[in-house]
C-alpha cells in the first residue's frame, strides 16, 4: 500500500479509503445493500491487512449505525486508534433540522464521537453547503473543534467552486482552520468539478478524496445493469447516471478495452485514472472483500498519458448533480 498526506495536515492515509456508506442496519426505507455488523468487521479487518488505514462515514449513514458498526469493529479487532484515520460528516443531521449552525455542529459531533467510540475525529467534513447559516458561523465552530482537540482536520464535500472559495477566504481572514480535503463526486463518467471546484482545491493545496469513484459500479462492469441489490434498488445512483447512459457506455467500453490490454479489472483502470488526475484517496464503497483486493492493486497501476486521453476523449458535459440548491430552486 502507498500513503499520502491529507492536504498539509500531517495526517498520512492509504491511497484507498474504506467507504462507510456500505455498512449499517438495513431499514425498510433505506439502502438494501448494506452489510451487517459482522460483515463490516470482516471488511475492515481485510482492508486493514491490506494496509488501508483510512475509513470514511457520515453521521446519517443508516441512521448512525454505520458509525456504530465501524467504531465497534475497530474496538473488537484491537486496532490501535492512532493507526486508523477516521473521517465523518455533518449536515444531514440526526438531532436537529439545522445543517451547519453552531448548535447543529456541536450536537452532531458529540453524537459521532459517541457512536464511533473515540474521543477525536481525524477528519470532520461538511457534507453539503448550508445556505441558511452564515459561513463565518460554520467555519468558526469547526475551528473551535480543532482547537478543542475533538477534530484534527476539517474537509468539505459537494458544493460549487465559489462556495468553497468563499468559505476558505472566511477562514483565512479570521485565522481559522481551513478545509484540507474535498470529498467530491468525481469519476470517468462525471467530471464537472474539473471546471471550477478542482482548481479551487488546487489553489488551497486540498487533497481530493472523491466518492463514487466507480460511478455506482458502472465502471466496474461491461453492462450498464447488474444483478446486484444495489443496481436493482439504488434510485439515487439511477438519478445520477441513467440520463447519460448512451454516451457513457462508450466510455465504459474503453475502460473494458484497456482492462483487457493490461490484464486487470475494469475497477483498477477506473481508479488508476483518478490517480493520474492527482486524486489522493478514492472512497471505495465495497460490499465484497474482493472489491478491496482489486482497489488496492490499482494503487500500483500507472496509465500512460495516451491511455488517460483515450479514456477521456468521449466525455460529454453532464447535468450538475450531488449539490444542494437554495430553497425554492
C-alpha positions as CSV (number, residue, x, y, z in Angstrom):
1,X,0.0,0.0,0.0
2,X,1.1,3.5,-0.7
3,X,0.3,6.5,1.5
4,X,-0.2,10.2,1.1
5,X,-0.7,13.3,3.3
6,X,-4.1,14.9,3.5
7,X,-3.5,18.5,2.4
8,X,-0.9,20.0,4.8
9,X,-2.3,18.3,7.9
10,X,0.5,15.8,8.6
11,X,-2.2,13.1,8.5
12,X,-0.9,10.1,6.5
13,X,-3.6,8.0,4.8
14,X,-3.6,5.0,2.5
15,X,-4.3,5.8,-1.2
16,X,-7.6,3.8,-0.8
17,X,-10.3,4.8,1.6
18,X,-13.0,2.4,3.0
19,X,-16.4,3.9,2.3
20,X,-18.7,3.5,5.3
21,X,-22.0,4.0,3.3
22,X,-21.9,0.2,2.8
23,X,-22.3,-0.5,6.5
24,X,-25.3,-0.3,8.8
25,X,-28.7,-1.6,9.7
26,X,-30.9,-2.3,6.7
27,X,-34.2,-0.4,7.1
28,X,-37.3,-0.8,5.1
29,X,-36.9,2.6,3.6
30,X,-33.1,2.6,3.5
31,X,-30.3,1.1,1.3
32,X,-30.9,-2.5,0.7
33,X,-27.3,-3.5,0.0
34,X,-25.9,-2.6,3.5
35,X,-23.6,-5.0,5.3
36,X,-24.4,-6.1,8.9
37,X,-22.1,-5.7,11.9
38,X,-20.3,-9.0,11.3
39,X,-19.6,-8.3,7.6
40,X,-18.5,-4.8,8.4
41,X,-15.9,-6.1,10.9
42,X,-14.7,-8.6,8.3
43,X,-14.4,-6.0,5.6
44,X,-12.4,-3.6,7.9
45,X,-10.2,-6.4,9.1
46,X,-9.3,-7.4,5.5
47,X,-8.8,-3.8,4.4
48,X,-6.5,-3.2,7.4
49,X,-4.5,-6.3,6.5
50,X,-4.0,-4.8,3.0
51,X,-2.6,-1.6,4.6
52,X,-5.8,0.5,4.3
53,X,-5.9,2.8,7.3
54,X,-8.5,5.4,6.1
55,X,-12.2,5.0,6.8
56,X,-14.9,7.5,5.8
57,X,-18.5,7.6,7.0
58,X,-21.2,10.1,8.0
59,X,-23.5,10.9,10.9
60,X,-26.6,10.0,9.0
61,X,-25.5,6.8,7.1
62,X,-28.0,4.2,8.0
63,X,-29.3,6.5,10.8
64,X,-26.0,6.5,12.6
65,X,-25.5,2.7,12.6
66,X,-22.6,3.0,10.1
67,X,-20.6,4.9,12.6
68,X,-21.6,2.4,15.3
69,X,-20.6,-0.6,13.3
70,X,-17.2,1.0,12.3
71,X,-16.4,2.0,15.9
72,X,-17.4,-1.4,17.2
73,X,-15.3,-3.2,14.5
74,X,-12.1,-1.2,15.3
75,X,-12.5,-1.9,19.0
76,X,-13.2,-5.6,18.6
77,X,-10.4,-6.1,16.1
78,X,-8.0,-4.4,18.6
79,X,-6.7,-1.9,16.1
80,X,-4.9,0.9,17.9
81,X,-6.8,4.2,17.5
82,X,-3.7,6.0,16.2
83,X,-3.3,3.5,13.4
84,X,-6.7,4.4,11.9
85,X,-7.8,7.7,10.3
86,X,-11.5,8.2,10.9
87,X,-13.5,10.6,8.8
88,X,-17.1,11.5,9.2
89,X,-19.5,14.3,8.2
90,X,-22.1,16.8,9.4
91,X,-25.1,18.4,7.5
92,X,-27.8,15.7,7.1
93,X,-28.3,15.6,10.8
94,X,-29.9,13.2,13.3
95,X,-30.7,15.6,16.2
96,X,-31.7,18.9,14.6
97,X,-33.3,20.2,11.3
98,X,-30.5,22.7,11.1
99,X,-27.5,21.8,9.0
100,X,-24.3,23.7,9.8
101,X,-25.2,26.1,12.5
102,X,-23.1,26.2,15.7
103,X,-25.8,24.4,17.6
104,X,-26.1,21.6,15.0
105,X,-22.4,21.1,14.6
106,X,-21.7,20.9,18.3
107,X,-24.6,18.5,18.9
108,X,-23.7,16.2,15.9
109,X,-20.0,16.0,16.6
110,X,-20.8,14.6,20.1
111,X,-23.1,12.0,18.6
112,X,-20.5,11.0,16.1
113,X,-17.8,10.7,18.8
114,X,-20.0,8.5,20.9
115,X,-21.1,6.2,18.0
116,X,-17.5,5.8,16.8
117,X,-16.3,5.1,20.3
118,X,-13.5,7.7,20.1
119,X,-12.6,11.0,21.7
120,X,-11.4,12.6,18.5
121,X,-12.2,12.6,14.8
122,X,-9.3,12.8,12.4
123,X,-11.2,14.4,9.5
124,X,-14.5,16.2,10.1
125,X,-16.3,17.2,6.9
126,X,-19.3,19.3,6.0
127,X,-21.5,17.1,3.8
128,X,-23.0,19.9,1.8
129,X,-23.2,23.7,1.7
130,X,-25.7,25.4,4.0
131,X,-27.5,28.4,2.5
132,X,-29.2,29.2,5.8
133,X,-26.2,29.6,8.1
134,X,-23.6,32.3,7.8
135,X,-20.3,31.0,6.5
136,X,-18.5,32.6,9.4
137,X,-20.6,30.8,12.0
138,X,-19.8,27.4,10.4
139,X,-16.1,28.0,10.0
140,X,-15.6,29.4,13.4
141,X,-17.4,26.5,15.0
142,X,-15.3,24.0,13.1
143,X,-12.2,25.9,14.1
144,X,-13.3,25.6,17.8
145,X,-13.5,21.8,17.4
146,X,-9.9,21.7,16.1
147,X,-8.6,23.9,18.9
148,X,-10.5,21.7,21.4
149,X,-8.8,18.6,20.1
150,X,-12.1,16.9,19.1
151,X,-11.2,17.2,15.4
152,X,-7.7,17.1,13.8
153,X,-8.6,18.5,10.4
154,X,-11.6,19.6,8.5
155,X,-12.9,18.9,5.0
156,X,-15.9,19.5,2.8
157,X,-17.9,17.7,0.2
158,X,-20.0,18.5,-2.9
159,X,-20.5,22.2,-3.4
160,X,-19.9,24.9,-6.1
161,X,-16.5,26.3,-6.6
162,X,-17.5,29.8,-5.5
163,X,-18.9,28.4,-2.2
164,X,-15.7,26.6,-1.4
165,X,-13.6,29.7,-2.2
166,X,-15.8,31.9,0.0
167,X,-15.5,29.6,2.9
168,X,-11.7,29.3,2.6
169,X,-11.5,33.1,2.4
170,X,-13.6,33.5,5.5
171,X,-11.2,31.1,7.4
172,X,-8.1,33.0,6.1
173,X,-9.4,36.4,7.1
174,X,-10.2,35.3,10.6
175,X,-7.3,33.0,11.3
176,X,-9.5,29.9,11.4
177,X,-8.7,26.4,10.3
178,X,-9.2,26.0,6.5
179,X,-10.5,22.9,4.7
180,X,-7.8,20.4,3.8
181,X,-9.8,18.0,1.8
182,X,-12.6,17.9,-0.8
183,X,-14.9,14.8,-1.0
184,X,-16.4,15.4,-4.4
185,X,-18.4,13.4,-6.9
186,X,-15.7,12.6,-9.5
187,X,-15.1,9.7,-11.9
188,X,-14.7,9.0,-15.6
189,X,-18.5,9.4,-16.1
190,X,-18.8,12.6,-14.1
191,X,-16.1,15.2,-14.4
192,X,-18.0,18.5,-14.0
193,X,-15.8,19.5,-11.0
194,X,-12.8,19.9,-13.3
195,X,-14.2,23.3,-14.3
196,X,-14.2,25.2,-11.0
197,X,-14.1,23.0,-7.9
198,X,-10.9,21.2,-8.5
199,X,-9.0,24.3,-9.5
200,X,-10.0,25.9,-6.2
201,X,-8.9,22.8,-4.3
202,X,-5.5,23.1,-6.1
203,X,-5.3,26.7,-5.2
204,X,-5.6,25.8,-1.5
205,X,-3.5,22.7,-1.5
206,X,-6.5,20.5,-0.7
207,X,-6.5,16.7,-1.2
208,X,-9.2,15.1,-3.4
209,X,-10.9,12.1,-1.8
210,X,-13.8,11.6,-4.2
211,X,-16.8,9.4,-3.6
212,X,-18.4,7.2,-6.2
213,X,-15.1,6.6,-8.0
214,X,-16.6,3.7,-9.9
215,X,-19.9,5.5,-10.7
216,X,-22.0,3.2,-8.6
217,X,-20.4,0.2,-10.2
218,X,-20.9,1.2,-13.8
219,X,-17.2,1.5,-14.4
220,X,-16.6,-2.0,-12.9
221,X,-18.6,-4.0,-15.5
222,X,-19.2,-4.1,-19.2
223,X,-23.0,-3.9,-18.9
224,X,-25.0,-0.9,-17.5
225,X,-27.2,-3.0,-15.3
226,X,-26.2,-5.9,-13.0
227,X,-27.9,-8.4,-10.7
228,X,-26.6,-6.8,-7.6
229,X,-29.1,-5.5,-5.0
230,X,-27.6,-2.0,-5.3
231,X,-28.1,-2.0,-9.1
232,X,-31.7,-3.0,-8.7
233,X,-32.7,-0.7,-5.9
234,X,-30.4,2.4,-5.8
235,X,-32.7,5.1,-7.1
236,X,-30.2,7.8,-6.2
237,X,-27.5,6.3,-8.4
238,X,-30.0,5.9,-11.2
239,X,-30.9,9.6,-11.0
240,X,-27.2,10.5,-11.2
241,X,-26.2,8.3,-14.1
242,X,-29.0,6.9,-16.2
243,X,-29.8,10.0,-18.2
244,X,-26.3,9.9,-19.8
245,X,-26.3,6.1,-20.4
246,X,-26.0,6.2,-24.2
247,X,-22.8,8.4,-24.2
248,X,-21.3,6.9,-21.1
249,X,-21.5,3.3,-22.3
250,X,-18.9,4.3,-24.9
251,X,-16.5,5.3,-22.1
252,X,-17.2,2.1,-20.3
253,X,-16.3,0.1,-23.4
254,X,-12.9,1.9,-23.5
255,X,-12.4,1.1,-19.8
256,X,-13.1,-2.6,-20.6
257,X,-10.7,-2.5,-23.6
258,X,-7.8,-1.1,-21.5
259,X,-8.6,-3.6,-18.7
260,X,-8.2,-6.4,-21.2
261,X,-5.0,-4.9,-22.6
262,X,-3.4,-4.5,-19.1
263,X,-4.9,-7.9,-17.8
264,X,-6.5,-6.1,-14.9
265,X,-10.1,-5.5,-13.8
266,X,-12.1,-2.5,-15.0
267,X,-12.2,-1.2,-11.5
268,X,-8.4,-0.9,-11.5
269,X,-8.4,1.1,-14.7
270,X,-11.1,3.5,-13.4
271,X,-9.2,4.0,-10.2
272,X,-5.8,4.3,-11.9
273,X,-7.3,7.2,-14.0
274,X,-8.2,9.0,-10.8
275,X,-4.6,8.7,-9.5
276,X,-3.4,10.0,-12.9
277,X,-5.6,13.0,-12.3
278,X,-4.0,13.8,-8.9
279,X,-6.6,12.2,-6.6
280,X,-5.2,11.4,-3.1
281,X,-7.5,8.5,-2.0
282,X,-10.8,7.5,-3.7
283,X,-13.5,6.3,-1.3
284,X,-14.4,2.8,-2.3
285,X,-17.8,1.6,-1.0
286,X,-17.1,-2.1,-1.2
287,X,-19.7,-4.8,-0.5
288,X,-17.4,-7.8,-1.1
289,X,-13.8,-8.4,0.2
290,X,-12.6,-9.0,-3.4
291,X,-13.5,-5.3,-4.1
292,X,-10.8,-4.2,-1.8
293,X,-8.2,-6.6,-3.3
294,X,-8.9,-5.1,-6.7
295,X,-8.9,-1.5,-5.5
296,X,-5.6,-1.9,-3.7
297,X,-4.0,-3.2,-6.9
298,X,-5.0,-0.1,-8.7
299,X,-2.6,2.0,-6.5
300,X,0.4,0.5,-8.3
301,X,-1.1,0.8,-11.8
302,X,0.3,3.6,-13.9
303,X,-1.6,4.6,-17.0
304,X,0.2,6.3,-19.9
305,X,-0.8,9.8,-21.0
306,X,-2.2,8.3,-24.1
307,X,-4.3,5.9,-22.0
308,X,-5.7,8.8,-20.0
309,X,-6.6,10.9,-23.1
310,X,-8.2,7.8,-24.7
311,X,-10.4,7.3,-21.6
312,X,-11.4,11.0,-21.5
313,X,-11.9,11.6,-25.2
314,X,-15.6,10.8,-25.4
315,X,-16.7,12.6,-22.3
316,X,-19.7,14.9,-22.8
317,X,-20.9,17.6,-20.3
318,X,-23.3,16.3,-17.7
319,X,-26.1,17.9,-15.7
320,X,-24.8,19.1,-12.3
321,X,-25.8,16.6,-9.6
322,X,-25.0,16.0,-5.9
323,X,-25.2,19.6,-4.8
324,X,-27.9,21.2,-2.8
325,X,-29.7,24.4,-4.2
326,X,-31.2,27.3,-2.3
327,X,-34.8,26.7,-1.2
328,X,-37.3,27.4,-4.0
329,X,-34.9,26.4,-6.8
